[in-house]
Amino acid sequence: MPLIALAVACLFAVTLGYAGMCAASPFGTCRRCNGFGFAMDTDRKGRPKRGKGCRRCKATGKRIRAGRWLFNRAQRIYREGIN
């Protein structure tokens, strides 16, 4: 029984920490372009150069976190239900 309580407490702490992170910093770096906003490419000599803009983050380098996306969706549904 204490093992289950410890697992639940650990899961609760992780969830609370992620919720706090989503509240403090709702945007994270884009995983596709690593926050650059564009793909790194190389020219014919092998030197790095700027490639095309990232379509996933629309060349901003930022993406909305999954927890924040869920929170925004829940808020929108709640607001639409009240009116």
N, C-alpha and C positions, 0 to 999 in steps of 0.2 A: 503493500500500500504506500509506503513512503516514497518508493521509486516513481510511482505514478504521479504523486503530488509534486515531486521534484521536476518531472517532465512537464507537467502542466504549468508550473511556476516559470520554468525556463522558456516555454513557448509564449507565455504571457509577456515576459520581459522582452523577448525578441519582437513580438508584435507591437508592444508599446514603444520600443525604440524605433521601429520602422515608421510608425505613425508620427512620432516626433520628428523624424528626419523628413518625412513628406510635408509636414507643416512648416518646418524651418527652411527647407530647400526643396521646393516642389519640382524643380527641373534638374535632371542629371545630364551627363555627357552622352552624346549619341554613340551607341556601340558600333555602328557601321563605319563612321568616319573618325572615331576616337576624339570627338570634340573639335576637330579642325573645321568642319563645315564643308569639306571637299575631300575628294580622294587624292592620295599622293600618287603621282605618276613619275616616270623617269623619261628623260630625253634620250636621244640616240647615244650620247656619251655616258649615260648611266647616272647623270646627276638628277637629284630629285626636283620635281617641278609640280606646280599646282595642277590638279586634274579638274574634272567636272565637279560641279556642286552636288552635294548629297541630297538625294530626293527624299530620304526618310525624314530628315530634320529640316528640310527646306533651306539648307546651307546656313543654318544658325549654329550648329554644333551642339544644340541642346534638345532634349526630349523630355516629355512629361513622365513622371514616375507612375508606375502601375497603381500604387495606393492612392496617389493624388487624382488619377484619372477616375478611379472608383468613387472617391469622395465627391468629385465634381459631378459625376453622373447621378449619385444619390441626392445631392443638393438640388440638381435640376429637376429630378422627378418629384422631390418634396415640394419645391416651389410651384410646379405646374399643378400639383394636386390640391394646393391650398386655394388657388385663385379660381 
